[in-house]
């Protein structure tokens, strides 16, 4: 489906509603997801093995991937890809190390007391790697490396055994290259439940990260509170803001790349009628070979484009304009921005170094992309003195008294007097 609009004050509300509709992500957790998570909580490993046969057509005897299976994986993959994985891992590691180096603790000092804030890594994290459409081994790097960089003590991977009843060999090799050796043959909602509740074979974790389909994502949503999660991930999407300086064939290629994702969609917002026409024609020609979900919006100004983009709050935002910095300065809702003709989303997806696990479906209004911070917590340490109680205690006592919490007041007063 390809839709085209010309933005105006009269149809602004209609375009807004249309964009909201294509971003629609059900707030309801499917009943089947709840049924699966309950079964895993009650039956543990047995439920996981049953679901592997039912959903993945995999007759497995054990859930944990043994070292010899990882070793065998190298014989099943294209050896030239190993060099690419290592190149990507190096860039991703360097970026996230810089990210970690800029997460610093500090001490706030006031008269009579101080507050120290420090950051500590999570004790454990689970990474979900989908196994449906394609072997997303790049996601192993994007989730595993920031967890390792943060200093998480225990990191494990769950992924469906859809490759001859085994986890995809590219996933196993990528995990081995970055040093993650705790891997389990389980996918879907049942894998998320195993990480949340723990089973005989799979110990529970503190947090689960990673993209997935409606079932694994629904399970993350349902089990949030039992475990921490990174964000709610729906179908992939891109929005492109472009003017006459954009290379039309580049824009078309990026929108075609987005069409490769199941249920993915792309939006072009442009001041150029010529670019809109070129893109529309190119996308129509592609519809013969693939499903294309695209929206083209012609605007009068880049300010209008920024307004629409902020409302859309896309997963990926590409800005190809004469002065991209001025446009980017107007953007408030985008977790990843690709600036200029030579910054395709696919480059960021694989080797640039920034993270590709990003909030979708408008949730970038309140979520950010995965980072080292997702695998860390901050805590503060208050060190008071009698002098501090004497100077600031009366104010706290007055507030406690007003809230009718008299023992709160007394706990300060006894130290002050």
Beta strands, then each sheet from edge to edge (+ up, - down):
strand 1: 2-6
strand 2: 106-110
strand 3: 113-121
strand 4: 124-129
strand 5: 154-159
strand 6: 183-185
strand 7: 207-209
strand 8: 228-229
strand 9: 237-242
strand 10: 265-270
strand 11: 294-298
strand 12: 316-320
strand 13: 337-339
strand 14: 376-384
sheet 1: 1+ 11+ 10+ 9+ 12+ 13+
sheet 2: 2+ 3- 14+
sheet 3: 6+ 5+ 4+ 7+ 8+
end
